[in-house]
Amino acid sequence: MKQIEITTARNVDYSQLQKYLQSKDWQGANRETYLRMLDVAGTKAQAEGVIGKDEMKALSCVDLRCRTHEVRYLS
């Protein structure tokens, strides 16, 4: 099974996302990505279930780039 180094600037746990991607469970991976990006965006995004404009500006590029790389590598 492929493993890649997961980098996060916000100490977000992406292990479940990696499992979904490895098993090619795209619906699970999509939902998990949504939840983890809410984590990256912060408590307001988590509470509202949406990433607002202010939170979008504060998103960690490290986390966003890592997700893109992980999807390409594991798919």
Secondary structure as a PSIPRED ss2 file (coil, helix, strand):
# PSIPRED VFORMAT (PSIPRED V4.0)

   1 M C   1.000  0.000  0.000
   2 K C   1.000  0.000  0.000
   3 Q C   1.000  0.000  0.000
   4 I C   1.000  0.000  0.000
   5 E C   1.000  0.000  0.000
   6 I C   1.000  0.000  0.000
   7 T C   1.000  0.000  0.000
   8 T C   1.000  0.000  0.000
   9 A C   1.000  0.000  0.000
  10 R C   1.000  0.000  0.000
  11 N C   1.000  0.000  0.000
  12 V C   1.000  0.000  0.000
  13 D C   1.000  0.000  0.000
  14 Y C   1.000  0.000  0.000
  15 S H   0.000  1.000  0.000
  16 Q H   0.000  1.000  0.000
  17 L H   0.000  1.000  0.000
  18 Q H   0.000  1.000  0.000
  19 K H   0.000  1.000  0.000
  20 Y H   0.000  1.000  0.000
  21 L H   0.000  1.000  0.000
  22 Q H   0.000  1.000  0.000
  23 S C   1.000  0.000  0.000
  24 K C   1.000  0.000  0.000
  25 D C   1.000  0.000  0.000
  26 W H   0.000  1.000  0.000
  27 Q H   0.000  1.000  0.000
  28 G H   0.000  1.000  0.000
  29 A H   0.000  1.000  0.000
  30 N H   0.000  1.000  0.000
  31 R H   0.000  1.000  0.000
  32 E H   0.000  1.000  0.000
  33 T H   0.000  1.000  0.000
  34 Y H   0.000  1.000  0.000
  35 L H   0.000  1.000  0.000
  36 R H   0.000  1.000  0.000
  37 M H   0.000  1.000  0.000
  38 L H   0.000  1.000  0.000
  39 D H   0.000  1.000  0.000
  40 V H   0.000  1.000  0.000
  41 A H   0.000  1.000  0.000
  42 G C   1.000  0.000  0.000
  43 T H   0.000  1.000  0.000
  44 K H   0.000  1.000  0.000
  45 A H   0.000  1.000  0.000
  46 Q H   0.000  1.000  0.000
  47 A H   0.000  1.000  0.000
  48 E H   0.000  1.000  0.000
  49 G C   1.000  0.000  0.000
  50 V C   1.000  0.000  0.000
  51 I C   1.000  0.000  0.000
  52 G C   1.000  0.000  0.000
  53 K H   0.000  1.000  0.000
  54 D H   0.000  1.000  0.000
  55 E H   0.000  1.000  0.000
  56 M H   0.000  1.000  0.000
  57 K H   0.000  1.000  0.000
  58 A C   1.000  0.000  0.000
  59 L C   1.000  0.000  0.000
  60 S C   1.000  0.000  0.000
  61 C H   0.000  1.000  0.000
  62 V H   0.000  1.000  0.000
  63 D H   0.000  1.000  0.000
  64 L H   0.000  1.000  0.000
  65 R H   0.000  1.000  0.000
  66 C H   0.000  1.000  0.000
  67 R H   0.000  1.000  0.000
  68 T H   0.000  1.000  0.000
  69 H H   0.000  1.000  0.000
  70 E H   0.000  1.000  0.000
  71 V H   0.000  1.000  0.000
  72 R H   0.000  1.000  0.000
  73 Y H   0.000  1.000  0.000
  74 L H   0.000  1.000  0.000
  75 S C   1.000  0.000  0.000
